[in-house]
């Protein structure tokens, strides 16, 4: 007989009576009694936080490289927290692979991420309170971690305790076979993105037994807003060389400017240390790899303040990505393969899905953006994976053969199956 997750949660002080919710509202967050978030010394982990910054750029560069011809908006910090929550339950060669591929700090990973949360807490607030027509003068940055677990599947209590201590996440016990569970996940996403994203980005599988969710929401007014009356239609040359007419905002701004090798950059301030970093290549694609992003960061660290006549288009973009091929492409074959060491999470656990959805609106008054990352885990053996995918989506030949004699009873072609 399987031991229930109820037992593990009870050991953490969570009452079984409120285990399952049957409504579409997000289930109540169950925090383990006596397992408060660990104290986070903001300046205690400088080396680890520097490593995590590089990890975020590594993840962001990989996401950008996956769709270089599209309008993209990605959430590297969102993916970093989701992957780190998975790493918290990894062992053996799986943990080693994650650390090496992503450049994660060898020690104090969870404590350093908790320290980052502490640094950002002064900007936390309710995304639902933001008037998107009037972005807040003080930037609002909201980061949330959610852990949905199947109440009938044994889940490591030490793992749940670690997530409560360092990621501020409780546990949402659910029944994956119930339709209300997807609705509950969607409601969680909606709540933590202020309605900008209304559904969890991954496809829902009732066979899953654990889901890690991270949401990052950002809203801020420009320190020097653009005058809407100065916005005029102007030409924009697309990647294909086509010239199109778009609304182009105009402003005279005091900002940090620098020129690198083959590009120039501008840090356009919001306030309280937040900026939008704009990088304009002299030619070619604006998509940079991790080394390119690191170079931009280094050069912009020494940027000089300048008075800039700025023309910037408005944009409003949404982007969704399947993250499994991207993460495997970083060398995480074991972690996101059929047999990782995630025993600290659940027995025979493996990741069945990874996805992110993000969006951004940039206009004269400021910026609103949100990203949600979802990692799904299944306990038990995965169904067998096909060796080949074959689609007869073009003309083909067919035969009906009597195998003992090899004679073709019928032979034909399908040129148009209508």
C-alpha positions in Angstrom: 0.0 0.0 0.0 1.3 3.4 -0.9 2.2 5.8 1.9 0.2 9.0 1.4 1.8 12.5 1.1 -0.7 13.3 3.9 1.7 11.6 6.3 4.6 13.7 5.2 2.6 16.9 5.4 1.2 15.9 8.8 4.8 15.5 10.0 5.3 19.2 8.9 2.3 20.3 10.9 -0.2 20.5 7.9 -3.7 19.4 8.8 -5.0 16.6 6.5 -8.5 18.0 6.8 -7.7 20.7 4.3 -5.8 18.5 1.9 -8.0 18.7 -1.2 -9.8 21.6 -2.7 -12.7 21.1 -5.1 -13.1 24.6 -6.5 -11.4 26.7 -9.2 -10.0 29.2 -6.8 -6.4 28.6 -5.8 -6.3 26.2 -2.8 -5.1 27.8 0.4 -1.3 27.8 0.8 -0.4 25.3 3.4 2.6 26.4 5.3 4.4 24.0 7.6 3.9 24.9 11.2 7.3 25.8 12.7 8.9 25.9 9.3 9.1 29.6 8.7 11.3 31.0 5.9 14.9 31.0 7.0 16.5 34.3 7.8 18.3 35.7 4.8 21.3 37.9 5.2 21.1 40.1 2.1 24.9 40.5 1.7 26.0 37.1 2.9 26.4 35.3 -0.4 28.1 37.6 -2.9 30.0 34.8 -4.8 26.9 32.6 -4.9 24.7 35.4 -6.2 27.3 36.3 -8.8 27.3 32.6 -10.0 23.5 32.7 -10.1 23.5 35.8 -12.2 25.6 34.0 -14.8 23.2 31.0 -14.5 20.3 33.3 -15.3 22.1 34.6 -18.4 22.9 31.1 -19.5 19.2 30.1 -19.3 18.1 33.4 -20.9 20.5 33.0 -23.8 19.3 29.4 -24.4 15.7 30.5 -24.5 16.5 33.3 -26.9 18.5 31.0 -29.2 15.5 28.6 -29.5 13.4 31.1 -31.6 15.8 33.7 -33.0 13.4 34.9 -35.7 10.5 35.6 -33.4 9.4 38.4 -31.1 10.5 37.0 -27.8 10.0 37.8 -24.1 11.5 35.3 -21.6 11.8 35.1 -17.8 15.3 33.8 -16.9 14.8 34.5 -13.2 11.5 32.6 -13.3 13.2 29.6 -14.9 16.2 29.8 -12.5 13.9 29.5 -9.5 11.9 26.7 -11.0 15.1 24.7 -11.9 16.6 25.5 -8.5 13.5 24.0 -6.8 14.1 20.9 -8.8 17.8 20.9 -8.0 16.8 20.9 -4.3 15.6 17.4 -4.7 18.3 16.1 -7.1 21.1 13.7 -6.0 24.1 11.9 -7.4 25.1 12.5 -11.0 21.8 14.4 -11.7 22.8 17.1 -9.2 26.4 17.2 -10.6 25.0 17.6 -14.1 22.7 20.5 -13.1 25.5 22.3 -11.3 28.0 21.9 -14.2 25.6 22.7 -17.0 24.1 25.8 -15.4 27.1 27.0 -13.4 25.2 26.8 -10.1 27.1 27.6 -7.0 28.6 24.5 -5.3 27.4 25.6 -1.9 24.5 27.6 -0.4 22.4 27.6 -3.6 19.1 27.6 -1.7 20.2 30.1 0.9 21.5 32.5 -1.8 18.2 32.3 -3.7 16.5 33.1 -0.4 18.8 36.0 0.1 17.8 37.3 -3.4 14.1 37.0 -2.4 14.9 39.1 0.7 16.6 41.8 -1.4 13.5 42.1 -3.7 10.9 42.0 -0.9 10.8 45.7 -0.5 9.3 45.9 -4.0 6.7 43.1 -3.4 3.0 43.8 -3.8 -0.2 42.5 -5.2 -0.1 42.4 -9.0 -3.9 42.6 -9.0 -3.7 46.1 -7.5 -1.8 47.6 -10.5 -3.5 49.9 -12.9 -1.9 49.0 -16.2 -2.8 52.4 -17.7 -0.8 54.0 -14.9 2.2 51.9 -14.0 3.5 52.6 -10.4 6.2 55.1 -9.8 7.8 52.8 -7.3 8.5 49.5 -9.2 6.5 46.5 -8.1 8.2 43.2 -8.4 6.4 40.1 -7.2 8.0 36.6 -7.2 6.0 33.6 -6.1 6.8 29.9 -5.9 4.1 27.2 -5.7 4.4 23.5 -5.2 1.4 21.3 -6.2 1.6 17.7 -5.0 -0.6 14.7 -5.5 -2.1 13.9 -2.1 -1.9 10.2 -2.8 1.8 10.1 -3.8 4.6 9.9 -1.2 6.7 13.1 -1.3 9.9 13.8 0.6 9.1 15.8 3.8 12.7 17.1 3.9 12.3 18.3 0.3 9.0 20.1 1.2 10.7 21.5 4.3 13.6 22.9 2.3 11.3 24.6 -0.2 9.3 26.2 2.7 12.5 27.4 4.3 14.3 28.9 1.3 11.7 29.5 -1.4 8.8 30.7 0.6 6.6 28.0 -0.9 4.1 25.9 0.9 2.3 22.9 -0.5 -0.9 22.7 -2.5 -2.1 19.1 -2.1 -4.4 18.1 -5.0 -5.9 15.2 -6.9 -4.4 15.3 -10.4 -7.3 13.1 -11.7 -9.8 15.8 -10.8 -10.5 18.6 -13.4 -10.5 21.1 -10.5 -6.7 20.7 -10.2 -5.9 22.3 -13.5 -8.4 25.1 -12.7 -6.6 25.6 -9.4 -3.2 25.9 -11.0 -4.6 28.3 -13.6 -6.1 30.4 -10.7 -2.7 30.5 -9.0 -1.1 31.8 -12.2 -3.8 34.3 -12.7 -3.5 35.6 -9.1 0.3 36.0 -9.1 0.5 37.7 -12.5 -2.4 40.1 -11.9 -4.4 38.4 -14.7 -1.7 39.0 -17.4 -1.3 35.2 -17.7 -4.5 33.2 -17.0 -3.3 29.6 -17.5 -0.4 27.5 -16.4 1.9 27.3 -19.5 2.4 23.5 -19.5 0.0 21.0 -20.9 -2.0 19.3 -18.1 -1.4 15.6 -17.6 -3.5 13.8 -14.9 -0.7 11.3 -14.6 1.6 13.9 -13.0 2.3 13.8 -9.3 4.0 17.1 -8.6 4.2 20.5 -10.3 6.6 23.3 -9.6 5.4 26.8 -10.5 7.2 30.1 -10.4 5.7 33.5 -11.3 7.5 36.8 -11.7 5.6 40.0 -12.2 7.0 43.5 -12.8 5.4 46.9 -13.2 7.0 50.3 -13.2 6.7 53.8 -14.6 9.6 55.3 -16.5 11.7 57.7 -14.5 11.2 60.1 -17.4 8.0 59.2 -19.2 7.5 59.6 -22.9 5.1 62.3 -24.0 2.3 60.6 -25.9 1.9 63.6 -28.2 5.5 63.0 -29.3 4.7 59.5 -30.5 4.6 59.4 -34.3 4.5 56.7 -37.0 8.0 56.0 -38.3 9.8 53.3 -40.3 11.1 50.1 -38.6 13.3 47.7 -40.6 12.4 44.1 -39.8 14.9 41.2 -39.7 13.9 40.3 -43.3 14.8 43.8 -44.4 11.2 44.9 -44.9 10.3 48.5 -43.8 7.1 48.8 -41.8 5.5 51.8 -40.2 5.1 51.6 -36.4 4.2 54.1 -33.6 7.6 55.4 -32.4 7.9 57.1 -29.0 10.3 60.0 -28.7 12.0 61.5 -25.6 15.1 63.4 -24.5 16.4 61.2 -21.6 19.2 61.2 -19.1 20.5 57.6 -19.2 23.6 55.4 -19.0 25.1 54.8 -22.4 28.0 52.7 -23.7 29.3 51.3 -26.9 30.7 47.8 -27.2 32.1 45.8 -30.1 29.4 46.0 -32.8 26.7 47.4 -30.6 25.6 50.3 -28.5 23.5 50.1 -25.3 21.3 52.2 -23.1 20.1 51.7 -19.6 16.7 53.4 -19.4 15.7 54.0 -15.8 12.4 53.2 -14.0 13.5 54.0 -10.5 14.9 52.3 -7.4 17.7 50.7 -9.4 15.5 49.1 -12.1 16.3 49.8 -15.7 15.4 48.6 -19.2 18.7 47.7 -20.9 18.3 48.3 -24.6 21.0 46.9 -26.9 21.2 48.0 -30.6 23.5 46.0 -32.8 25.3 47.8 -35.6 23.9 45.1 -37.9 22.7 41.5 -37.9 20.7 39.6 -35.3 20.2 41.1 -31.8 20.1 37.6 -30.3 23.2 37.1 -28.1 24.7 34.0 -26.6 25.7 33.8 -22.9 29.2 35.2 -23.7 27.6 38.1 -25.6 25.2 38.9 -22.7 28.1 38.8 -20.3 30.1 41.2 -22.4 27.1 43.6 -22.5 26.8 43.4 -18.7 30.5 44.1 -18.3 30.6 47.1 -20.7 27.3 48.5 -19.3 28.7 48.4 -15.8 31.1 51.2 -16.9 28.5 53.1 -18.9 28.6 56.9 -18.6 25.6 59.1 -18.1 24.5 60.9 -21.2 21.7 63.0 -22.6 20.1 60.9 -25.3 17.6 61.7 -28.0 15.7 58.4 -27.9 13.3 56.9 -30.4 11.7 53.7 -29.2 8.8 51.7 -30.6 5.9 50.6 -28.4 5.4 46.9 -28.1 3.1 44.3 -26.6 4.4 40.7 -27.0 3.5 37.3 -25.6 5.8 34.3 -26.0 5.4 30.6 -24.9 8.2 28.0 -25.0 8.6 24.3 -24.5 11.6 24.2 -22.3 12.5 20.5 -22.4 14.5 20.7 -25.6 16.2 23.9 -24.5 17.3 22.5 -21.2 18.5 19.2 -22.7 20.4 21.3 -25.2 22.3 22.8 -22.3 23.6 19.4 -21.4 20.8 18.4 -18.9 20.2 15.0 -20.6 20.1 13.0 -17.4 18.1 15.6 -15.4 15.4 15.8 -18.0 15.7 12.2 -19.2 13.9 9.0 -18.2 16.0 8.1 -15.2 17.2 11.1 -13.1 18.0 10.9 -9.4 15.1 12.8 -7.9 14.4 10.3 -5.2 14.4 13.0 -2.5 11.3 14.4 -4.2 9.4 11.2 -5.1 10.2 7.6 -5.8 11.2 7.0 -9.4 10.5 10.6 -10.2 11.2 12.1 -13.6 10.3 15.4 -15.3 7.5 15.1 -17.8 7.1 18.7 -18.9 8.7 22.1 -18.7 7.2 25.3 -20.2 7.2 29.0 -19.8 4.9 31.8 -20.9 5.8 35.4 -20.7 4.5 38.8 -21.9 5.4 42.4 -21.8 3.8 45.7 -22.6 6.0 48.8 -23.2 4.5 52.2 -23.7 4.9 55.9 -23.0 4.3 55.6 -19.3 6.2 52.5 -18.4 6.3 48.7 -18.5 4.2 45.8 -17.3 5.6 42.2 -17.7 5.0 38.7 -16.3 6.5 35.3 -16.7 5.4 31.9 -15.4 7.5 28.7 -15.5 6.1 25.2 -14.9 8.0 22.0 -14.3 5.9 18.8 -14.0 7.1 15.6 -12.3 5.7 12.1 -12.5 6.4 9.4 -9.9 6.8 5.9 -11.3 8.0 4.6 -14.7 7.4 6.8 -17.7 5.4 5.3 -20.6 7.7 4.0 -23.3 8.9 6.6 -25.7 8.6 6.1 -29.5 11.8 5.5 -31.4 10.5 7.2 -34.5 7.8 9.7 -35.4 6.4 9.2 -38.9 3.6 11.3 -40.5 2.2 10.3 -43.9 1.4 13.9 -44.7 2.4 13.7 -48.4 1.9 11.2 -51.3 2.8 7.6 -50.4 2.8 4.1 -51.7 0.9 1.2 -50.1 0.8 -2.6 -50.5 -1.2 -5.4 -49.0 1.2 -8.4 -48.8 0.7 -12.0 -48.1 3.8 -12.5 -46.0 4.2 -16.3 -46.3 4.4 -16.0 -50.1 5.4 -12.4 -50.5 2.7 -11.7 -53.0 1.2 -8.2 -53.2 -2.6 -8.6 -53.1 -3.0 -4.8 -53.4 -0.6 -2.1 -54.4 -1.4 1.5 -54.8 -0.6 5.1 -54.1 -2.3 7.9 -52.2 -1.8 11.2 -53.9 -4.7 13.0 -52.3 -6.7 11.2 -49.5 -9.8 13.4 -49.9 
